[in-house]
Amino acid sequence: MQTRTLGRHGPLVSALGLGCMGMSDFYGQRDDAESIATIRHALDRGLNLLDTADMYGPFLNEELVGKAIKGRREQAFIATKFGIVRDAADPTKRGICGRPQYVRDACDASLKRLGVDVIDLYYQHRVDPTVPIEDTVGAMASLVQAGKVRHIGLSEASGATLERAFAVHPIAALQSEFSLWTRDPQSNGMLDACRKLGVSLVAYSPLGRGFLTGAIRTADDFEADDYRRGSPRFIGENFARNLRLADQVKSLAADKGCSPAQLALAWVLAQGRDIVAIPGTKRRSRLDENLGALDLQLSAGELAAIDAAFPPDAAAGTRYPEATMRGVNL
Ligand SMILES: NC(=O)c1ccc[n+]([C@@H]2O[C@H](COP(=O)([O-])OP(=O)(O)OC[C@H]3O[C@@H](n4cnc5c(N)ncnc54)[C@H](OP(=O)(O)O)[C@@H]3O)[C@@H](O)[C@H]2O)c1
């Protein structure tokens, strides 16, 4: 398995991780048996980085990951997150909390659900604008000191916030959406700040929430409660315009002799040795397909052709609805 170092001095993780979110939330029906089999298959194949969060489910995804890694703790590198608080009665309602006591309580609850005594990488899921980042990261640092967390990460934090956080405690990874149709980290200062500090970028939704694979052709491909039905890039005219992007990935992949998913992932991994991608799937067959991206070498000419087909503003529509956009890059 190809590995990459998170942060300047480790830990080593597989270059492709497994995003577990869709197994329990947002992307249609659950199939826990296949999801657990997929996580175990990932470990069999040498993939160790498993990405989850307390708010996925809410809570169900951490429990699922905990079940899947039972008896195999040493093979897994568990990344989970706190900070997005969902209303149990209506999970579409959410807030953000970075208060120190909340951080400590959330960590204890995650450890319990995962059935482990230490979390390998603990992220703040979204920056809380009402709490100084120094206070939140200070609480996360105390979890490292207590032996409950090994490494600290942030998700969707700006370069400036990352610098402030890093001054309190080393940050191993910054997680952000990054893919052919979401190239923001390359232009908004995030990747520059990561490189200045030696923080790895963990690319989430590297397949454009499935869209870049070409498998989604109409909104009817989604189940009734699928989150994507309400997401700007998957709606109306935007959907139709974005289909042209998916077709471009398909054609570039056909030229290369690989699948669209493999091309999209290989492009992300080619953007730097300090980048790790965490595609999500609840199916073993797709996991195997996605791991094939690790064998793909894109030449400078091929990367230039892909870049030309996907300029930074290629996608129609924002990556989140307006209200959710307000919670990113703070
Ligand atoms: N920090 C954050 O705020 C944040 C936000 C979003 C996501 N994440 C993390 O990032 C992970 C990955 O992101 P994501 O799941 O949103 O998006 P993604 O990885 O871009 O795409 C996942 C979707 O693609 C489909 N898929 C996967 N491989 C495929 C293939 N080879 N061919 C066709 N379809 C394929 C999956 O369907 P099937 O499952 O049916 O295969 C799923 O619907 C998540 O699981 C989560 O852990 C973090």
The ligand as an SDF file (V2000), in Angstrom:
LIG
                    3D

 48 52  0  0  0  0  0  0  0  0999 V2000
  -15.0020   17.2430    6.6830 N   0  0  0  0  0  0  0  0  0  0  0  0
  -16.1620   17.3590    6.0850 C   0  0  0  0  0  0  0  0  0  0  0  0
  -16.8890   18.3370    6.2800 O   0  0  0  0  0  0  0  0  0  0  0  0
  -16.6230   16.2820    5.1430 C   0  0  0  0  0  0  0  0  0  0  0  0
  -17.7010   16.5120    4.2730 C   0  0  0  0  0  0  0  0  0  0  0  0
  -18.0870   15.4890    3.4100 C   0  0  0  0  0  0  0  0  0  0  0  0
  -17.4180   14.2640    3.4320 C   0  0  0  0  0  0  0  0  0  0  0  0
  -16.3910   14.0530    4.3030 N   0  0  0  0  0  0  0  0  0  0  0  0
  -15.6680   12.7610    4.3640 C   0  0  0  0  0  0  0  0  0  0  0  0
  -15.1490   12.4650    3.0700 O   0  0  0  0  0  0  0  0  0  0  0  0
  -15.5790   11.1760    2.6540 C   0  0  0  0  0  0  0  0  0  0  0  0
  -15.7100   11.1140    1.1380 C   0  0  0  0  0  0  0  0  0  0  0  0
  -16.5790   12.1180    0.6560 O   0  0  0  0  0  0  0  0  0  0  0  0
  -18.0200   11.7990    0.0480 P   0  0  0  0  0  0  0  0  0  0  0  0
  -18.4540   10.4410    0.4720 O   0  0  0  0  0  0  0  0  0  0  0  0
  -18.8640   12.9780    0.3930 O   0  0  0  0  0  0  0  0  0  0  0  0
  -17.8320   11.9150   -1.5080 O   0  0  0  0  0  0  0  0  0  0  0  0
  -17.0000   11.1260   -2.6180 P   0  0  0  0  0  0  0  0  0  0  0  0
  -15.9700   10.2900   -2.0000 O   0  0  0  0  0  0  0  0  0  0  0  0
  -16.5870   12.1690   -3.5810 O   0  0  0  0  0  0  0  0  0  0  0  0
  -18.1380   10.2560   -3.3250 O   0  0  0  0  0  0  0  0  0  0  0  0
  -18.8670    9.2780   -2.6530 C   0  0  0  0  0  0  0  0  0  0  0  0
  -19.9790    8.8120   -3.5710 C   0  0  0  0  0  0  0  0  0  0  0  0
  -19.4070    8.2410   -4.7390 O   0  0  0  0  0  0  0  0  0  0  0  0
  -19.9020    6.9300   -4.9430 C   0  0  0  0  0  0  0  0  0  0  0  0
  -18.7670    6.1470   -5.4610 N   0  0  0  0  0  0  0  0  0  0  0  0
  -17.6190    5.8400   -4.8170 C   0  0  0  0  0  0  0  0  0  0  0  0
  -16.7720    5.1660   -5.6150 N   0  0  0  0  0  0  0  0  0  0  0  0
  -17.3970    5.0570   -6.8060 C   0  0  0  0  0  0  0  0  0  0  0  0
  -17.0410    4.4570   -8.0340 C   0  0  0  0  0  0  0  0  0  0  0  0
  -15.8760    3.8610   -8.2040 N   0  0  0  0  0  0  0  0  0  0  0  0
  -17.9340    4.5160   -9.0710 N   0  0  0  0  0  0  0  0  0  0  0  0
  -19.1350    5.1450   -8.9000 C   0  0  0  0  0  0  0  0  0  0  0  0
  -19.5270    5.7160   -7.7610 N   0  0  0  0  0  0  0  0  0  0  0  0
  -18.6650    5.6700   -6.7200 C   0  0  0  0  0  0  0  0  0  0  0  0
  -20.3970    6.4600   -3.6050 C   0  0  0  0  0  0  0  0  0  0  0  0
  -21.4870    5.5880   -3.7510 O   0  0  0  0  0  0  0  0  0  0  0  0
  -21.5190    4.1040   -3.0920 P   0  0  0  0  0  0  0  0  0  0  0  0
  -21.3030    4.2860   -1.6310 O   0  0  0  0  0  0  0  0  0  0  0  0
  -22.8590    3.6160   -3.4320 O   0  0  0  0  0  0  0  0  0  0  0  0
  -20.4050    3.3570   -3.7560 O   0  0  0  0  0  0  0  0  0  0  0  0
  -20.8720    7.7790   -2.9720 C   0  0  0  0  0  0  0  0  0  0  0  0
  -22.1980    8.0600   -3.3560 O   0  0  0  0  0  0  0  0  0  0  0  0
  -16.8840   10.9780    3.4200 C   0  0  0  0  0  0  0  0  0  0  0  0
  -17.2260    9.6100    3.4920 O   0  0  0  0  0  0  0  0  0  0  0  0
  -16.5690   11.6010    4.7560 C   0  0  0  0  0  0  0  0  0  0  0  0
  -15.8730   10.6750    5.5690 O   0  0  0  0  0  0  0  0  0  0  0  0
  -15.9770   15.0470    5.1490 C   0  0  0  0  0  0  0  0  0  0  0  0
  1  2  1  0
  2  3  2  0
  2  4  1  0
  4  5  1  0
  4 48  2  0
  5  6  2  0
  6  7  1  0
  7  8  2  0
  8  9  1  0
  8 48  1  0
  9 10  1  0
  9 46  1  0
 10 11  1  0
 11 12  1  0
 11 44  1  0
 12 13  1  0
 13 14  1  0
 14 15  2  0
 14 16  1  0
 14 17  1  0
 17 18  1  0
 18 19  2  0
 18 20  1  0
 18 21  1  0
 21 22  1  0
 22 23  1  0
 23 24  1  0
 23 42  1  0
 24 25  1  0
 25 26  1  0
 25 36  1  0
 26 27  1  0
 26 35  1  0
 27 28  2  0
 28 29  1  0
 29 30  1  0
 29 35  2  0
 30 31  1  0
 30 32  2  0
 32 33  1  0
 33 34  2  0
 34 35  1  0
 36 37  1  0
 36 42  1  0
 37 38  1  0
 38 39  2  0
 38 40  1  0
 38 41  1  0
 42 43  1  0
 44 45  1  0
 44 46  1  0
 46 47  1  0
M  CHG  2   8   1  16  -1
M  END
$$$$
